[in-house]
Amino acid sequence: MKDKLTNPVSTSFDDELYAFAKRDAELLGLDVSSYIRATLIEKREKRFNELRVFQDLIKIQEIE
């Protein structure tokens, strides 16, 4: 694709993944870099929530 971003993150995307990210970003009214950032923030928050639940369970087990 000729219009890929020039940063290392986008150059490591395969064409199909980049095409999906670009199209979804367009549908959401975002540029690709904002889309990537928002997607990673969402993924990070989900993972942190999973880890917090796991950590809370460990603390409960230690108390018992």
C-alpha positions as CSV (number, residue, x, y, z in Angstrom):
1,M,0.0,0.0,0.0
2,K,1.4,3.4,-1.0
3,D,-0.3,5.4,1.8
4,K,1.1,3.5,4.8
5,L,2.4,5.6,7.6
6,T,6.2,5.9,7.7
7,N,6.5,5.0,11.4
8,P,7.8,1.5,12.5
9,V,4.4,0.4,13.8
10,S,2.6,0.7,10.6
11,T,5.4,-0.7,8.5
12,S,5.2,-3.9,10.5
13,F,1.4,-4.2,9.7
14,D,0.7,-6.7,6.9
15,D,-1.4,-5.2,4.1
16,E,-4.7,-6.9,5.2
17,L,-4.4,-5.7,8.8
18,Y,-3.4,-2.2,7.7
19,A,-6.3,-2.1,5.3
20,F,-8.7,-3.1,8.0
21,A,-7.3,-0.6,10.5
22,K,-7.5,2.2,7.9
23,R,-11.1,1.4,6.9
24,D,-12.3,1.0,10.4
25,A,-10.6,4.3,11.4
26,E,-12.3,6.0,8.5
27,L,-15.7,4.7,9.6
28,L,-15.0,6.0,13.1
29,G,-13.8,9.4,11.9
30,L,-10.2,8.8,13.1
31,D,-6.8,8.9,11.4
32,V,-4.9,5.6,11.5
33,S,-2.5,6.6,14.2
34,S,-5.4,7.7,16.5
35,Y,-7.2,4.5,15.8
36,I,-4.1,2.4,16.7
37,R,-3.6,4.4,19.9
38,A,-7.3,4.1,20.9
39,T,-7.3,0.4,20.2
40,L,-4.2,-0.2,22.3
41,I,-5.6,1.9,25.1
42,E,-8.8,-0.2,25.1
43,K,-6.7,-3.4,25.0
44,R,-4.5,-2.2,27.9
45,E,-7.5,-1.2,30.1
46,K,-9.2,-4.6,29.5
47,R,-6.0,-6.4,30.3
48,F,-5.3,-4.3,33.4
49,N,-8.9,-5.0,34.6
50,E,-8.3,-8.8,34.1
51,L,-5.0,-8.6,36.1
52,R,-6.7,-6.6,38.9
53,V,-9.3,-9.2,39.3
54,F,-6.7,-11.9,39.3
55,Q,-4.6,-9.9,41.9
56,D,-7.7,-9.4,44.1
57,L,-8.3,-13.2,44.0
58,I,-4.8,-13.9,45.1
59,K,-5.2,-11.5,48.0
60,I,-8.4,-13.2,49.1
61,Q,-6.7,-16.6,48.9
62,E,-3.8,-15.3,51.1
63,I,-6.3,-14.1,53.7
64,E,-8.2,-17.3,54.0
